[in-house]
Amino acid sequence: MRHISWKHLGVILFTGLLLLAGAWGLFSWLPMDAMSYLTVPRSGEIHDRRGVLLHPFLNAADQWCFERDLSQISPYLIHATLATEDHRFYDHWGIDPIAIVRAAWQNLRSGRVVSGASTITMQVVKPRLMSERGFWKKILQAVQAVRLERHVDKATILQTYLNTAPYGLNLVGCEAAARRYFGKTARELTLPESALLAGLPKAPSSYMPFAHPERAKIRRDYVLQRMREEGYIDEEEYRAAVATPLDVRRHEFPGYARHVAARLKPFVAGGKTMQTTLDADVQALAERMLRETIRGYAGKIGNAAAIVVDAESAEILAWVGSADFFQTPGGGQVDVVRAPRSPGSTLKPFLYAAAMERNVLYSSEMLLDNTLDYGLYAPENADGKYRGLVSASEALRRSLNVPAVLVLERLGVDTVYTFLRDMGFRSLKRSADFYGLGFALGDCEVTLEELATAYTMVANLGEWRPLRLIATVRAPTPQRKLSRGVCLQLYQMLEQTLPEELDSSAVPAGGSTSRVCWKTGTSTGQRDAWTVIFNRHYVVGVWMGNNDGKPSTWLVGARAALPLAGRLFRALPAKTDAAWPEVGDDLVSVEVCATSGLPASAWCEHKRQVSLPRSQFLHRVCDVHYPVQGTDNLMHTVERFPGIAKGWDLANVQSPVTPNESPSSSTVKRVSGARILVPADRAEFVLTGEKQGDRIRLESSADAETPVHWYVDDRYVGTSTATAPVFLALEEGEHRLTCMSGRGEVDAVEFRVVPPKGTLRFKP
C-alpha cells in the first residue's frame, strides 16, 4: 500500500473543504450585495454620435478597461473563453463538482496542487477576496460563487468576467485587449485573435505576445484545440486558425477630438461615458486634412483649426482645435476654435444683414467704393484698388472695405455692436466705442465657434441656437434673430462657386456639386486667414494662422483657408434633402432704378427687377433723379450723385427741388453740369484691328476741375484726372457710357462699335 504523506492529506483535506464550502454556499439564504462583485473598473470614455469610441482615459488604477455588453463581443471569444476556462459553465451552480473531483485526484497523484477547479463565477468573485489567503480564500470563493449565481444570471456573470479579466500590460477586459493587440473592437475579433486573447488570463505575463510570441502561439493553439474538442469549431476551421500567424502589434487607443476630450474629462471621471454629437469619420477626416495642409506649408503657416456643423440640427460633427495636438509651434493644446482672433471680413455678412433687417440697405442699391477719409481713419481695400459704384451684393461678395464702412456708418457702431452680441459673439468684451468704424473690417476678436454659430443661424434662415456638442443635452428651442427674407437675401449675396470648381474637370462626369455660400476673411496685418462655407446641409469654418500671432504673406483667407475649407466641405457625407432653401414668398420682385439700385421713383427712366425681402419697407426710393423746369417750360430730369463717399446714401441726395408732377417720356431729358465730350452721343466707331488702334480717350467738360469716374455698361473702368486720362478699349456692340464728377454731376451717352464690314443699328 502506497504511503500517503501529510502533504497529500492536506491536499485531500483542501478539496474536501472546498466541496463542503460549496455545499454550504448552495444552501445559504443570507442576503448578498451581488452588484459589488459585478463592478467593472471602467475607464472614462468619450463617444461619437453613433457610440464609436473617440477618446478614452485611464481608470483610477491607471488601467485601460472598456466595459462592453456580450452583444458587443465576438462569439469566437466567448466560445474560446468557455472552452478554456469553464466548459461546463452553463451546467454548474457556481462551483463545478466534476472539476473539483478531477483536480483533487490530480493533486493527490502529484502530491501537490497541479490543477485547479475555479469556475468563471469563482474568478469573478475572486478580486473582492484579495485580502484572504490559502484555503480560506478558496473556500470563500466557492461560497460566494454559489451565492452569486443565486442572485444573477449566467450571461451577466460571463459578461463581467470578459470585462474584468487581466489580458496583460495594464489591459483589463477584452475590449481594451482587442484594441491594443489588434487595433479593433472586441466585436470584430477573428477566430485566431479570439483564441489568443482567451488564453492570456491564465498567465498574462508568461503568454504576453509582445515579449513571448512563441509561448503565446502555443497557448493560442491549445485554446483552438479545446474549442474543437468542445464542438465550437470544426477540423477545417481549427487547421486554418492554427496556420494563421499571430499578427500582433501595439496599436494606440483612439485619440480623436483631443481638445473636446480635455474639456469633458472631468465629466467622465469614475468610468463614465459621454456621448457627443461628433461624427468619428468626419472628425478623423478633418484632423487629417488640417494636419496634412499645415505640413504642406513647411513653417510658413504654423497652425489651423476647423469646426464642422450639421446645419439643420446645429450639432457639431467635427472640432479640431489645432492641426497637431503635440507638435504645433506655440502649443497644439491651445484650442483655437475657442480662442479669440481677429475675424477680418467674415463679420461683414452680419453687418449687411443688420442693415437690411433695419431697412437702411437694399441688396441691389449702389454703394461707392472710393477713397474715404475720417481723419485718423482712412479705410481702403486689401489690394489698394477701388471699384467705384458697386451694388451692395457685389460689395459683400468681393469683400470691399469702403462700402462696408459706409453701411456701418449708416447703422451706427452701437447698433452693430448690440446686434453682434445678440448673435452670440460674447468675445466682444470691450465697448462699442473702442471698436469704432474698424468694426466693419473685423478689427475686433471673436472665436471660430461663435462665427460658426452665427453662420449656422443664417443657414437655418434666421433661427439661432447654440451649437450642440453633448448628445444627451436637450436641444434648446430656436430663437429667431433674422427674418427668413433677409437670410434668403444673404444666400443670394454670398453664393459663389468654389474657385477650384470653376474648371469643369473638377466635377466628376455625371456628378454634380451642391450650391454653396462662402465668405473669406483676412485680419489686419495678415495674422489670421478665415473661411466659412455653408448651405442647408453643413457649415464649415476654418482658421489658419500662428499661435503667437506672427504675420505671414500666406495668411490670406482666399489663398490659404478657402481651399482647405472647400476640400473639407466637399468631402462631407452626401445628404438626400435639398441643399438650397426654398424661396417661397419671402422674397418679392421689386422695380428699382437701373442706376441707383433703389426702389424707382417717378423720375427714374431706366428700371430693372430685383428680388428683395418681403419684410423690407420700400420707403427708401431713388433720389438720384429729380425734375427741374427748364427755360422751355418743360420738366427735365436731372441726375446727380453725392460728391464724396462719406455719408453716401442715394436715397437721400438732398435734391433742391421737390417734384410736383410725374414726368412723361415726351417731356423729360437728362441734363447735368458735367458733359461727356468724347465720345459724342450716338457716335459710331469702326474697329481697325491695329495694335493700340481701337482705343479712345474719354473726355468730359469737368476734366480740368475734378476727378471723373467712368462706367461702361454699368461697369467701372477708371477715374480720370487732369494729368491722368482714361483710355477705353473698344468692343463690338452697343454701349452706354456714364461719367460722374467729383461734385456728383452725371452725364451719359450711347455709342456703338462695328466691325470693318457692316454696321450695327441702334434698337428703337
C-alpha positions in Angstrom: 0.0 0.0 0.0 1.3 3.4 -1.0 2.3 5.7 1.8 0.3 8.9 2.0 2.2 11.9 3.4 0.8 14.7 5.4 1.2 16.9 2.4 -1.1 14.5 0.4 -3.5 14.5 3.3 -3.5 18.3 3.2 -4.4 18.3 -0.5 -7.3 15.9 0.2 -8.4 18.0 3.1 -8.4 21.1 0.9 -10.5 19.6 -1.8 -12.9 18.2 0.8 -13.3 21.6 2.5 -13.8 23.1 -0.9 -16.7 20.7 -1.5 -18.2 21.4 1.9 -17.9 25.1 1.3 -19.7 24.8 -2.0 -22.4 22.8 -0.4 -22.8 25.3 2.4 -23.0 28.2 -0.1 -25.5 26.4 -2.2 -28.0 26.2 0.7 -27.1 29.7 2.1 -30.0 32.1 2.0 -28.2 35.0 3.6 -28.6 38.4 1.8 -25.8 39.3 -0.7 -24.6 42.5 -2.3 -24.3 40.9 -5.8 -23.6 44.2 -7.6 -20.3 44.7 -5.6 -19.0 41.6 -7.4 -20.1 42.8 -10.8 -18.4 46.2 -10.7 -16.1 46.9 -13.7 -13.1 49.3 -13.1 -14.1 51.3 -16.2 -12.1 53.9 -18.0 -13.8 57.2 -18.8 -14.9 57.2 -22.5 -15.8 59.9 -25.0 -18.0 58.6 -27.8 -19.3 60.0 -31.0 -22.9 60.3 -32.1 -23.1 56.5 -33.0 -21.3 55.3 -29.9 -17.9 54.9 -31.6 -15.0 55.4 -29.1 -13.3 58.8 -29.8 -11.1 59.2 -26.7 -10.7 57.1 -23.6 -8.9 57.8 -20.3 -7.1 55.6 -17.8 -9.1 54.4 -14.8 -8.2 55.2 -11.2 -5.7 52.3 -11.2 -4.0 53.5 -14.4 -5.6 50.7 -16.4 -7.4 50.6 -19.7 -10.8 49.0 -19.2 -13.8 49.4 -21.5 -17.0 47.7 -20.4 -19.0 46.1 -23.3 -22.2 44.0 -23.5 -22.0 40.4 -24.6 -23.6 41.5 -27.9 -20.5 43.7 -28.5 -18.1 40.8 -28.1 -17.2 38.3 -30.8 -18.9 34.9 -30.3 -15.5 33.4 -31.1 -14.0 35.0 -28.0 -17.0 33.9 -25.9 -16.7 30.3 -27.0 -12.9 30.3 -26.7 -13.2 31.5 -23.1 -15.8 28.9 -22.2 -13.9 26.1 -23.8 -10.6 27.1 -22.0 -11.8 28.4 -18.6 -15.1 26.7 -17.8 -16.6 24.4 -20.4 -19.4 23.3 -18.0 -20.3 27.0 -17.2 -23.9 26.6 -18.1 -24.3 23.3 -16.2 -23.0 24.1 -12.7 -24.3 26.4 -9.9 -21.1 28.4 -9.3 -18.7 25.5 -8.5 -18.0 22.5 -10.7 -18.1 19.3 -8.6 -16.7 17.3 -11.5 -13.8 19.7 -11.9 -13.2 19.6 -8.1 -13.0 15.8 -8.1 -10.8 15.8 -11.1 -8.5 18.4 -9.6 -8.4 16.5 -6.3 -7.4 13.3 -7.9 -4.7 15.0 -10.0 -3.4 16.8 -7.0 -3.4 13.6 -4.9 -1.4 11.7 -7.5 1.1 14.5 -7.8 1.4 15.2 -4.1 0.9 19.0 -4.8 -1.6 21.3 -6.3 -1.2 20.9 -10.0 -4.7 21.6 -11.1 -7.4 24.0 -10.0 -11.2 23.8 -10.1 -12.0 27.5 -10.4 -15.1 28.3 -12.4 -15.7 31.6 -14.3 -18.0 32.6 -11.5 -15.3 31.9 -8.9 -12.9 34.1 -10.9 -15.5 36.9 -10.9 -15.8 37.0 -7.1 -12.0 36.5 -6.6 -11.0 40.2 -6.8 -13.2 41.1 -3.9 -11.4 38.5 -1.7 -7.8 39.6 -2.3 -7.2 40.0 1.5 -7.8 36.3 2.1 -5.1 33.7 1.8 -4.7 30.0 1.4 -7.6 27.6 2.0 -9.9 30.2 3.3 -9.7 32.2 0.1 -10.7 29.2 -2.0 -13.5 28.3 0.4 -14.8 31.9 0.3 -14.6 31.9 -3.5 -16.7 28.8 -3.7 -19.2 30.1 -1.2 -19.6 33.5 -2.8 -19.7 31.9 -6.3 -22.7 29.8 -5.4 -24.4 32.7 -3.7 -23.7 35.0 -6.7 -25.3 32.5 -9.1 -28.5 32.6 -6.9 -28.8 36.3 -7.5 -27.7 37.0 -11.1 -28.0 35.1 -14.4 -25.2 33.4 -16.3 -24.9 36.0 -19.0 -24.2 38.7 -16.5 -21.5 36.7 -14.9 -19.9 35.8 -18.2 -20.0 39.4 -19.3 -18.4 40.6 -16.1 -15.6 38.1 -16.5 -14.8 39.2 -20.0 -14.8 42.8 -18.9 -12.6 42.3 -15.8 -10.2 39.5 -16.8 -6.5 40.5 -17.0 -5.0 40.4 -20.5 -1.5 41.6 -19.9 0.2 45.0 -19.5 -2.4 47.4 -18.0 -5.3 45.9 -20.0 -8.4 44.9 -18.2 -11.2 43.3 -20.2 -11.3 42.0 -23.7 -12.2 45.3 -25.4 -9.0 47.0 -24.2 -7.0 43.9 -25.2 -8.6 43.7 -28.7 -7.8 47.4 -29.3 -4.2 47.2 -28.0 -3.2 44.0 -29.7 -5.2 44.1 -32.9 -6.4 47.7 -33.3 -10.1 46.6 -33.5 -13.1 46.2 -31.2 -13.9 43.0 -29.4 -16.9 42.6 -31.7 -14.5 42.4 -34.8 -12.1 39.7 -33.4 -11.5 36.7 -35.7 -11.2 33.1 -34.5 -7.3 33.1 -34.2 -7.4 36.5 -32.5 -10.1 35.4 -30.1 -8.2 32.2 -29.2 -5.0 34.3 -28.4 -6.9 36.6 -26.1 -8.8 33.8 -24.4 -5.5 32.1 -23.4 -4.0 35.2 -21.8 -5.8 35.5 -18.4 -4.3 32.2 -17.1 -0.8 33.8 -17.1 -0.8 37.2 -18.8 3.0 37.8 -18.3 4.1 34.3 -19.5 1.9 34.4 -22.6 2.4 38.1 -23.4 2.6 38.1 -27.3 4.9 41.1 -27.4 7.5 39.5 -25.1 6.9 35.8 -25.7 5.4 35.2 -29.1 6.3 31.5 -29.2 4.6 30.8 -25.9 1.6 32.9 -26.9 1.2 30.8 -30.1 1.4 27.5 -28.2 -1.2 28.8 -25.8 -3.4 30.1 -28.6 -3.2 26.7 -30.4 -4.2 24.9 -27.2 -7.3 27.1 -26.9 -8.1 26.3 -30.5 -7.8 22.6 -29.7 -10.1 23.0 -26.8 -12.7 24.8 -29.0 -12.5 21.9 -31.5 -12.9 19.3 -28.7 -15.9 21.2 -27.3 -17.5 21.4 -30.7 -17.3 25.2 -31.2 -15.2 24.8 -34.4 -14.7 22.0 -36.9 -11.5 20.4 -38.1 -11.1 22.7 -41.1 -11.6 25.9 -39.0 -9.1 24.5 -36.5 -6.4 23.8 -39.1 -6.8 27.2 -40.8 -6.6 29.1 -37.5 -3.6 27.2 -36.3 -1.8 28.1 -39.5 -2.5 31.8 -39.1 0.4 33.9 -37.8 -0.1 35.8 -34.6 0.0 39.2 -36.4 0.1 41.1 -33.1 1.5 44.6 -32.7 0.9 47.6 -30.4 -2.0 49.8 -31.5 -2.7 53.1 -29.9 -6.2 53.7 -28.5 -8.3 56.3 -30.3 -7.2 59.9 -29.6 -9.6 62.0 -31.7 -11.0 65.3 -30.7 -8.4 65.8 -28.0 -9.4 69.4 -27.2 -13.0 68.3 -26.7 -11.9 65.3 -24.6 -9.8 67.6 -22.4 -12.8 69.7 -21.7 -15.0 66.7 -21.0 -12.5 64.7 -18.9 -13.9 65.8 -15.5 -17.4 64.7 -16.6 -16.3 61.1 -17.3 -14.2 60.6 -14.1 -15.0 57.4 -12.3 -15.5 55.4 -15.5 -18.5 57.4 -17.0 -19.2 57.5 -20.7 -20.3 60.7 -22.5 -21.8 60.6 -26.0 -21.1 63.7 -28.1 -22.6 64.8 -31.4 -19.3 64.4 -33.1 -19.0 62.0 -36.1 -15.9 59.9 -35.8 -15.4 59.7 -39.6 -15.8 63.4 -40.1 -13.6 64.2 -37.1 -10.9 61.9 -38.5 -11.2 63.4 -41.9 -10.9 67.0 -40.6 -7.9 66.2 -38.4 -6.1 64.5 -41.3 -6.8 67.3 -43.7 -5.6 70.0 -41.3 -2.5 68.1 -40.4 -1.5 67.5 -44.0 -2.3 71.1 -45.0 -0.1 72.6 -42.3 2.7 70.2 -43.1 2.5 71.4 -46.7 3.2 75.0 -45.7 6.6 73.9 -44.2 6.6 76.6 -41.5 5.1 79.4 -43.5 1.9 78.8 -41.5 2.1 77.2 -38.1 -1.5 76.1 -37.2 -5.1 75.6 -38.3 -8.4 74.9 -36.7 -11.8 73.8 -38.0 -15.3 73.2 -37.0 -18.0 71.3 -38.9 -21.7 71.7 -38.0 -24.8 69.9 -39.2 -26.7 73.0 -40.3 -30.3 71.8 -39.6 -29.6 70.5 -36.1 -26.8 72.8 -35.1 -24.9 69.7 -33.9 -21.1 69.8 -34.1 -19.7 67.0 -36.3 -16.0 67.8 -36.0 -14.0 70.0 -33.7 -10.3 70.4 -34.5 -8.7 72.9 -32.1 -5.2 72.7 -33.6 -3.7 70.9 -36.6 -1.4 68.8 -34.4 -2.1 68.4 -30.7 1.5 67.5 -29.9 3.7 69.3 -32.5 2.2 72.7 -33.2 4.6 75.6 -32.6 3.3 77.6 -29.6 1.4 74.6 -28.3 -1.1 72.3 -30.0 -3.0 72.1 -26.7 -4.3 75.6 -27.4 -7.9 75.2 -28.6 -8.1 77.8 -31.3 -11.7 77.1 -32.0 -12.4 78.9 -28.7 -9.5 81.4 -28.9 -10.5 85.0 -29.7 -8.9 86.1 -33.0 -9.4 88.9 -35.5 -12.1 87.7 -38.0 -11.4 90.1 -40.8 -14.3 90.2 -43.4 -16.1 87.2 -42.1 -18.2 89.6 -40.0 -19.4 91.6 -43.0 -22.5 89.4 -43.8 -23.9 90.2 -40.3 -23.2 93.9 -40.8 -25.2 93.8 -44.1 -27.9 91.6 -42.5 -28.3 94.1 -39.7 -28.7 96.9 -42.2 -31.3 95.0 -44.3 -33.2 94.0 -41.2 -33.4 97.6 -40.1 -34.5 98.8 -43.6 -31.5 101.0 -44.2 -30.0 99.0 -47.0 -31.2 97.1 -50.1 -29.0 94.4 -51.6 -29.4 96.0 -55.0 -28.6 99.6 -54.1 -25.3 101.1 -55.3 -22.6 102.0 -52.9 -19.4 103.9 -53.7 -16.1 102.1 -53.4 -13.7 105.0 -53.4 -11.4 106.9 -51.1 -12.9 107.6 -47.7 -11.2 109.7 -45.1 -12.2 110.1 -41.4 -9.1 112.0 -40.4 -7.2 109.4 -38.4 -9.0 106.6 -40.1 -9.0 106.0 -43.8 -10.1 102.5 -44.8 -9.0 101.0 -48.1 -9.3 97.7 -49.8 -6.7 95.0 -49.3 -5.4 95.4 -52.9 -5.3 99.2 -52.7 -7.7 99.5 -55.6 -11.2 100.9 -55.8 -14.2 99.8 -57.9 -16.3 102.9 -58.0 -20.1 102.2 -58.0 -20.9 98.7 -56.9 -24.1 97.1 -55.6 -24.3 96.1 -52.0 -24.4 92.4 -53.1 -21.2 92.8 -55.1 -19.5 94.8 -52.4 -20.2 92.0 -49.9 -19.3 89.2 -52.3 -16.0 90.9 -53.2 -15.4 91.9 -49.6 -14.8 95.6 -50.3 -14.0 97.6 -47.3 -15.2 101.1 -48.0 -18.8 100.1 -48.8 -18.8 98.1 -45.5 -17.7 101.1 -43.6 -20.4 103.2 -45.3 -23.0 100.6 -44.2 -21.6 100.7 -40.6 -21.7 104.5 -40.6 -25.3 104.4 -41.7 -26.3 101.9 -39.0 -24.1 103.2 -36.1 -21.5 101.3 -34.2 -23.7 100.9 -31.2 -26.4 99.2 -33.2 -23.9 96.8 -34.9 -22.3 96.0 -31.5 -25.6 95.1 -29.9 -26.6 93.1 -33.0 -23.4 91.0 -32.9 -23.7 90.4 -29.2 -27.2 89.2 -29.7 -25.8 86.8 -32.4 -23.7 85.2 -29.7 -20.4 87.0 -30.2 -19.6 87.1 -26.5 -15.9 87.6 -27.1 -16.7 91.3 -27.9 -16.0 92.4 -24.3 -15.0 96.0 -24.9 -17.3 98.9 -25.5 -18.7 99.8 -28.9 -16.7 103.0 -29.0 -13.5 101.0 -28.6 -14.1 99.2 -31.8 -15.3 102.2 -33.8 -15.6 102.1 -37.6 -13.0 99.3 -37.7 -15.8 97.0 -36.7 -16.8 96.8 -40.3 -13.5 95.3 -41.3 -13.3 92.8 -38.4 -10.9 94.8 -36.2 -12.1 93.0 -33.1 -11.8 89.5 -31.7 -14.2 86.6 -32.0 -13.9 82.8 -31.8 -14.4 80.3 -34.6 -17.1 78.7 -32.5 -19.0 82.0 -32.3 -18.6 82.6 -36.0 -19.9 79.1 -36.9 -22.9 79.6 -34.6 -23.8 82.8 -36.4 -23.4 81.3 -39.8 -25.5 78.3 -38.8 -28.2 80.8 -37.9 -28.1 82.1 -41.4 -28.1 78.6 -42.9 -31.2 77.9 -40.8 -32.9 81.0 -42.2 -32.7 83.2 -39.1 -33.3 80.6 -36.4 -30.5 80.8 -33.8 -29.5 78.3 -31.2 -26.1 77.5 -29.6 -24.1 74.7 -31.2 -24.7 71.4 -29.6 -21.8 69.1 -28.6 -23.3 66.8 -25.9 -25.8 64.4 -27.4 -27.6 63.9 -24.2 -28.2 67.6 -23.6 -31.6 68.6 -25.0 -31.5 71.0 -27.9 -32.9 74.4 -26.9 -35.8 76.0 -28.7 -34.5 78.1 -31.6 -34.8 81.8 -31.4 -35.5 84.0 -34.4 -32.8 86.5 -34.9 -33.2 87.4 -38.5 -36.2 87.3 -40.9 -36.3 84.5 -43.5 -36.3 87.0 -46.2 -33.0 88.7 -45.1 -31.3 85.3 -44.7 -32.5 84.2 -48.2 -31.1 87.5 -49.5 -27.7 86.6 -47.8 -27.9 83.2 -49.6 -28.1 85.1 -52.9 -25.4 87.6 -52.0 -22.9 85.0 -50.8 -23.5 82.2 -53.3 -20.3 81.6 -55.2 -18.7 78.6 -56.9 -15.7 77.4 -55.1 -12.6 78.5 -57.1 -11.3 75.1 -57.7 -14.6 74.0 -59.2 -14.6 76.8 -61.8 -12.8 74.3 -64.0 -15.5 71.8 -65.2 -13.0 69.0 -64.9 -13.1 69.4 -61.1 -16.6 67.8 -61.1 -16.7 64.1 -61.9 -18.5 63.1 -65.1 -22.2 62.5 -64.4 -21.9 64.1 -61.0 -22.8 67.5 -59.6 -22.0 69.6 -56.6 -24.4 71.3 -54.3 -24.7 75.1 -54.3 -22.8 76.8 -51.6 -22.2 80.2 -50.0 -18.8 81.2 -48.7 -17.1 84.1 -47.1 -13.4 84.6 -46.5 -11.6 86.9 -44.1 -8.1 88.2 -43.6 -7.2 90.1 -40.4 -5.3 93.4 -40.4 -1.6 92.7 -40.8 -2.3 89.2 -42.2 -2.2 87.4 -38.9 -5.4 85.3 -39.5 -7.0 83.7 -42.5 -10.6 82.5 -42.3 -13.3 80.9 -44.5 -16.8 79.9 -43.7 -18.8 77.7 -46.2 -22.4 76.8 -45.8 -25.7 75.7 -47.3 -28.7 73.9 -45.8 -26.6 70.8 -45.1 -23.4 71.9 -43.4 -21.4 74.8 -42.0 -17.7 74.5 -42.2 -15.4 77.1 -40.6 -11.7 77.2 -40.9 -9.0 79.4 -39.4 -5.3 79.4 -40.2 -2.5 81.3 -38.6 0.2 81.2 -36.0 -0.4 80.7 -32.2 1.9 83.6 -31.5 0.1 86.0 -33.9 3.1 86.2 -36.2 2.0 87.6 -39.6 2.7 85.9 -42.9 2.1 86.9 -46.5 0.5 83.4 -46.9 -2.3 84.3 -44.5 -4.9 85.4 -46.9 -8.4 83.9 -46.5 -9.0 83.2 -50.1 -5.5 81.9 -50.6 -5.0 79.7 -47.5 -8.2 78.9 -45.7 -10.7 78.7 -48.6 -9.0 75.8 -50.4 -8.8 73.8 -47.2 -12.4 74.6 -46.2 -13.6 73.7 -49.7 -11.9 70.3 -49.7 -13.4 69.6 -46.3 -16.9 70.7 -47.2 -16.9 68.6 -50.4 -15.7 65.5 -48.6 -18.6 65.5 -46.1 -21.2 62.8 -46.4 -23.8 63.5 -49.1 -27.4 64.2 -48.0 -30.6 63.4 -49.9 -32.6 66.5 -49.0 -32.2 69.9 -50.7 -29.0 71.8 -50.1 -30.6 75.1 -51.1 -33.6 76.8 -49.3 -36.9 77.2 -51.0 -37.6 80.9 -51.6 -41.4 80.7 -51.3 -42.9 84.2 -50.9 -40.3 85.5 -48.6 -38.6 87.4 -51.5 -40.7 89.5 -53.8 -39.9 91.2 -57.1 -39.3 95.0 -56.9 -38.8 97.5 -59.6 -35.6 99.5 -58.9 -33.8 102.3 -60.7 -31.2 100.8 -63.0 -28.7 103.5 -61.9 -29.1 103.6 -58.2 -30.5 100.1 -57.4 -33.1 101.7 -55.1 -36.8 101.4 -55.5 -37.6 103.6 -58.5 -39.1 107.0 -58.2 -41.4 108.5 -60.8 -38.4 110.2 -62.4 -36.2 107.2 -63.0 -36.1 106.4 -66.7 -34.3 103.1 -66.7 -35.5 100.4 -64.4 -35.0 96.7 -63.7 -36.5 94.0 -61.5 -34.8 92.6 -58.4 -35.7 90.3 -55.5 -35.9 91.8 -52.1 -37.2 90.5 -48.7 -40.9 90.9 -48.4 -40.3 92.2 -44.8 -38.3 95.2 -46.1 -40.0 98.5 -46.3 -39.7 100.2 -49.7 -39.6 103.7 -48.2 -36.1 104.5 -49.4 -36.5 105.4 -53.1 -34.1 106.7 -55.6 -33.1 110.3 -55.1 -30.5 110.4 -57.9 -33.1 111.6 -60.4 -35.3 114.6 -59.8 -37.2 117.1 -62.1 -36.4 120.7 -62.8 -38.3 123.1 -65.1 -36.3 124.4 -68.0 -36.5 127.6 -69.9 -38.7 125.8 -72.4 -41.2 125.4 -69.5 -40.8 121.6 -69.8 -39.8 119.3 -66.9 -36.4 117.9 -67.3 -34.8 115.1 -65.3 -31.5 115.9 -63.6 -29.3 113.0 -62.4 -26.7 113.6 -59.7 -24.7 111.8 -57.1 -23.1 112.8 -53.8 -19.6 114.3 -54.3 -17.8 112.1 -51.7 -18.2 108.6 -50.2 -18.7 109.8 -46.7 -22.4 109.7 -45.7 -23.2 108.0 -49.0 -26.9 107.4 -49.5 -28.6 107.6 -52.9 -32.0 107.6 -51.2 -31.1 111.0 -49.7 -29.0 113.1 -52.1 -30.9 116.1 -50.7 -32.4 117.2 -54.0 -33.1 121.0 -54.0 -36.3 120.6 -56.0 -39.3 118.6 -54.9 -41.3 117.3 -57.9 -44.9 118.3 -58.1 -45.9 116.1 -61.0 -44.8 112.9 -62.7 -42.8 113.3 -65.9 -43.8 111.8 -69.2 -41.4 110.4 -71.8 -42.1 113.3 -74.1 -41.2 116.0 -71.7 -38.1 114.5 -70.0 -34.4 114.6 -71.0 -31.2 114.4 -68.9 -29.2 117.5 -68.2 -26.1 117.9 -66.0 -23.3 120.3 -65.1 -20.7 117.8 -66.5 -20.8 116.8 -70.1 -19.2 113.9 -71.9 -17.2 115.3 -74.8 -15.6 112.2 -76.2 -17.3 110.1 -77.4 -20.2 112.1 -78.6 -23.7 110.8 -78.0 -24.7 108.1 -80.6 -21.2 108.1 -82.0 -20.1 105.1 -84.2 -16.7 103.6 -84.2 -15.3 101.1 -86.7 -12.7 98.6 -85.5 -9.4 98.6 -87.2 -7.7 95.6 -85.6 -4.4 97.5 -85.3 -2.4 97.4 -82.1 -3.5 100.2 -79.8 -5.7 101.4 -82.7 -9.0 100.6 -81.2 -8.8 102.8 -78.1 -10.3 106.2 -77.4 -9.5 108.7 -74.8 -12.5 109.6 -72.6 -13.0 113.3 -72.1 -15.5 115.4 -70.2 -16.1 119.1 -69.6 -15.1 118.6 -65.9 -11.7 117.0 -66.6 -9.7 120.1 -65.5 -11.7 120.7 -62.3 -12.3 117.4 -60.6 -11.6 113.6 -60.9 -14.2 112.0 -63.2 -15.3 108.4 -62.7 -16.2 106.4 -65.9 -18.6 103.5 -66.3 -19.3 101.4 -69.4 -22.5 99.4 -69.3 -22.6 100.0 -65.5 -19.0 98.6 -65.2 -16.4 100.8 -63.6 -13.5 101.4 -66.0 -11.4 104.0 -64.2 -11.1 107.5 -62.9 -9.5 110.3 -65.0 -7.8 113.5 -63.7 -6.3 116.5 -65.4 -3.0 114.7 -65.7 -4.1 111.1 -66.0 -6.7 110.4 -68.7 -8.7 107.1 -69.1 -8.4 105.2 -72.3 -11.3 102.8 -73.3 -10.6 99.7 -75.4 -13.5 99.4 -77.9 -15.5 96.3 -78.1 -18.1 95.5 -80.8 -21.7 96.2 -79.9 -23.9 98.9 -78.5 -22.7 100.6 -75.2 -23.7 103.1 -72.6 -21.0 105.3 -71.2 -21.6 107.2 -67.9 -19.4 109.7 -66.1 -19.7 111.1 -62.6 -17.7 114.1 -61.5 -16.3 114.6 -58.0 -19.2 117.1 -57.5 -21.7 114.3 -58.1 -22.7 115.6 -61.6 -23.5 112.8 -64.0 -23.8 112.5 -67.8 -24.4 109.6 -70.1 -24.1 108.9 -73.8 -24.6 105.9 -76.1 -22.3 104.8 -78.8 -21.7 101.7 -81.0 -18.7 99.9 -82.3 -18.9 98.0 -85.6 -16.6 95.6 -87.4 -14.9 96.8 -90.6 -17.7 95.4 -92.8 -21.3 96.1 -92.0 -22.9 98.2 -89.3 -25.0 97.8 -86.2 -28.2 99.6 -85.8 -29.5 101.1 -82.6 -32.5 99.5 -81.3 -35.6 101.8 -81.5 
